[in-house]
Amino acid sequence: MTNQPQLPIPSHFDRRQVGEVWRVNYQDLAAAAKTWAKDHEIKPAAEDKTRICLVAIDVQNTFCIPQFELFVGDRSGTGAVDDNVRLCEFIYRNLGFISSIVPTLDTHTAMQIFHPIFWVNHAGEHPTPAATMITLADVETGVWQVNPAVAYSLAGSLNEDNYSLLQKYALHYVQKLSQDGKFPLTIWPYHSMLGGIGNALVSAVEEAVFFHNIARQSQTMFEIKGNNPLTENYSVLRPEVLQGPDGQAIAQKNTRLIQKILDFDVIIIAGQAKSHCVAWTIDDLLTEITAIDPNLAKKVYLLEDCTSPVVVPGVIDFTDQADAAFQRFAQAGMNLVKSTQPMENWPGIVL
């Protein structure tokens, strides 16, 4: 397989439907994948000499379908849809090279620190999502305070002690973000809600991932992140804040996934959004790599045409920050590549 050219795109894939939601017909798709593997002499992933992992970050309806809550449109207005057309085609063309796919799933409930209900002002109003960033000064001066009712749901009872502890933690949280050079606390619309349709993979991507699973006989390695109510979790490898104000652990970095990813010979990264979950995941991966062996950065390939930054027209544009982050990753030894380039032409890769 490794000496063969890129594969054709299967006839079931329709790029015009990538921005839509539909039910994947698993049984028919499984039969088609088995036939496809036989016709194109695609071997099981267990036989791969070069083990290649594709990490697809948060390729979910919430971020990738125009009608959903946090569609990543970038400056073009169609960013995530265009990215996913290319991502699906990349998976199909390189089906015989990709050993494993790790789709991450941003997964939330309503009462989390970055959702409106968590905060109130003196009038009892919640912050406007996507237009509010809560700063350290906002919390110190009481512009925004923890909603007292949240303490009941998060701590199991509503009393003064629980509320004061939560308010103390909130102050610590925004302080920690500032100290660590993280983005300010952004209040997002309710999104990627557990049990909701926004949480699901984009149908076209799910279809491609399932097709790969059957054709390569390689279990898709889904990774859930973001369900801790007390911290944002842009990176799949670690939450934004790991400790409370008294040093107690409130979250942990994902050591298991870090080790699993680094065990591959080649790591390919794509997904949404370039400025947030993708950038912070890569940054955390680079931190781990630097601590082990900086040369390992050379085995990381970033699909720069399969990811887009957060842009809210007239409100915020993270394009420049995202591009600067990717340049920093490249300077550290990671490879910026296009999904349309044949993998055998990527720098330094051995297939």
N, C-alpha and C positions, 0 to 999 in steps of 0.2 A: 504493500500500500504506500509506503513512504517514497517509492520511486515513481508513483503515478502523479499526473497533474491534478489540479483541483477538480473536485466533483461538480457535476451540474446541479442546478437547483431543482428539487423535486416539484412535480407539477401541482401538488396540493398547495404550495405556498403562493399566496396572492399578496403582493406588496401593497395593493390598494386597501387591504383590510387591516393593515398593521395599526391604524389609529382607531380601531373598533374593538368591541368586546363580544365574544361569542363562546359557545361551549365547544371544547375540544372533544372530538369523537375518538376516545382513546383506543377502543377495540379495533376500529378500522385503521387507525394510524399505526398501531402496533403491527398489524399484518403488513401494511405497506412498508414499514421500517425493516422488517425481517426480509422482505423481498428485495428491498433496496440494498441491504447489506450483502445479500447473496449475489445479486446482479453485478455489484461493483466490487466484490471480493473484499469487503470491509471486515477486518478481523476484530475479535473482542478486545476491549481496552486492556485486559489483563496481559495481552501479548505485546503491548507497546514497549519498545526499547527506550524511547524517550517519552517520559510521562509528562503530559501537558495538562494544565488546569486552567479553565476559564472561570474567572470570578465575575459574575454578572450582578452588579450592585443595584438593588432596589428597582429592578425593571418591572415596576408594578403599575396598575391602573392609576392609582393616586397621582403618580408623577409623570405618566407617559401617555395618558389619554386626554385630549383637549378639554373634554367636558368635566374632568375630575378636579379635585380640590387644589392640587399643587402641581399642575402641569408645567413641566420644564420646557418652556418654549424657546429659550435663549433669545437673542436679538432678532432671529429670523421669524419667530412666532411658531415654528413647526419643529423645533429642535429634537425633542425626544422621539417623535414619530419617525423622523428621518434617521435618527440614530438607530432605532430598532429595526428599520428596514435593512440597514447595513449589518446590524448584529445578527439578525436571522440568516441573512445570506452568507455571512461569515461562518456561522455554525454549519450550515448545509455544505458549503464548499469545502470546509476543512473537517468534515465529520470523521474522517479516518485518522486525523492527527490529534484531535482533542480527546484526551483520556477521560477527563472528569469535568463536570460543570457544577459550580457552586453558586446558586442563586441566593442572594440575601433578601430577606423580607422584613422591611421596616414595619413594626407591628405595635399599635398603640391602643390605649383606652382613653376615655375622656379626661379623667383627672390626672393629668401629668403636668409637670412644671412648665412646659412650653405651650400648653393649651389655655384658651381664654378663661375657663372656669376656675383655674387655679388662683387667679389674681382678681383683686377689686381695688377701686379707688375710694376716696372718701364718700362718694355718692353711691357706692355700691355697684358701680358699672364695671364691666369686664373690659380688658384691653381689646382694641380692634386688631383682629388677626392679620398677619402679613404687613401691617403698617405700624406695628409697635415693637420696639426693641427696649427691653427693660435694663436700665443701666444700674451700676452700683449706687449712683446718686439718687436714682428714683426710689430705691429700696431704703436707703439711709434716711431720706426725707419723708418717706411715707406716701410718695406719689402713687406707688403701687404697693399693696400689701397682700399677704396670703389671704385668700378667702377662708374665713373661719370655718365654714361648713365643710371644707375639704378635709380638715383634720379628722372629722368623724369617719369619713370613708377610708382614709389612709391609715388612721391609728386605731379605728374600731370604737372610738368614743369621742365625744366633743367635750373637752374640758380645757381649762386655762393652761394646764401644763402641756398638753399635746399641741395646742395652738402656738404657744410661745416657743416650743422646740422647733416647730415647723417654720415659724417666722425667723428664728435664729439660723436655721438651715438655709433658708432662702437668701438671707444676707450673705452667708458664707458662700453659697453657690455662685452668685454674681461676682463676688470678690475673687473667687478661684478662677472663673472664666477670664477675668481681666488679668490676673497675675500670670496665667498660663498662655496668654496671647491668643485665646480662642475668640470666636465670634461672640458679640454680645448676645444675651438671651433674647432670641427672637420668639415672638408669640405667633404660632402658626395656626392656620385653620385646622379644625378637626380633620384628621387625615389618616389614611392607611389603618383604619379602625379594625381591630380584631373582630373577625366574623363578618366583616363587610366586603363588598365587591371591590372596593378600592385597594384592599390588602392583597388581592390576587395578582399573580403575574399577568402581564399583558398576554392576551390570548395567543397572538402570533409567536411570541417568545416561548410561552408554555408549550406550544405545539412543537417548536423546534427543539426545545430541551427534552421533551418526552420522546421525540423521534430519535434524538441522540442516545437517550437512555436505552431504548430497545435495540437500535442498530449496533451500538457498541457494547451492549450488555454491561452497562456501567451505571450504577445507581446514582441518580441526581442527589447532590449533597445540599439540601436546603438548610439555610442558616437564618434563624429568627433573631432579630435584634430590636431594641427600642422599647421594651415593655416595663422598664423600671420607671416608676412614677416620679422619682426624684432627680433624674438626670436626662439630658438629651443624649442621644447615642448615634451621632452622625457616622462615626467609624464603626464598621462591623467588628473591629478588633478590640475596641475598648470604649466605654462610655466617656463623656466629657469630664465628669467628676467621679472620683473613686472613693473619696472619704468625706465624712461629715465634719462639722466644726471642731469636734473633740477628737478627731483622728480615727474614729470608728469607720470600718469599711461599710460602704453602702452599695458598692458594685465592684466587679473585678474585670480585668482585661481577659480577653478570650484566648487563653493560652492554648487550649485544645485546637482551636481553628488555626492559630498562628503556626503551630507545629505541623499541622496537616498540610497547610498551603506551602510552607517552606520545604516540605519533603518532596515536592514536585521538581522536575528538571527545568520546566518552563512555566511561568505564571503569567497569564494574560488577564488584564483587568479592563472592564467596561462598565457602563451603567450610569445612574443618575444620583445626584446631580454632580457635575464635574467640580463645582465650587464647594460642595458640602460633603455629602457622604462618600463620594469617590475620593476627593482630595484628602480628607481626614483618614480614610482607610489606607491610602497609599502612604501617607505621612507616618502613620503608626507602623505600617509594614517596614518602611525604611528605617525607622528607629530600631526595630527588632533586628533587621539585617545588619545595621551598623554595629550593633552590640556583639554580633556573632562573627561576621566577616563582610566588610563593605563590598567585596567583589561579588557577593551574591546578588547585588542590585542588577547585575548584567543579565540575570535570567528573568527579569521582570519586563513585560511588554505592555505598554499602555495604548489601547485602541483610541486614539484621539479623535477619530471620526465616529465614535459610538458613545459619546458622552457630551453633555451640554451644561452650561452654568445656569444658575438661578438668575432670572431677569424678571422683575416686576415693573413693567413700563411706568415711568413717572414716579416710581417709589425707590427701587434699588436695582443695581446692576452689578453682579459679581464676576463679570467676564474677565476683567483685568486681573483680579485676584486669582481666578482659576488658571489663567494662562501663566501667570507668574509661578504658581505652585508647580505646574507641569514642567516648566523650564528648570525649576530647582530639582525636581525629580530626575530630569535628564542629566543635569550636571552631576548628580550623585551616581550616575551609571545606568539608570533605567533607560529603556528604549521607547521612544515615541514612534509609533507605527500606524499605518492606515489598514483598515480591515480589507480594503480592496487590493492591497499588495499580496502577492502569493507568499505564504509563510516561508517557503524555502528561500526567499530573497530577503528575509528579515536579517538584520545584522547579528552575527554570532550564533544563530540558531542551528542546531543539528537535529534533523528529523529522522 
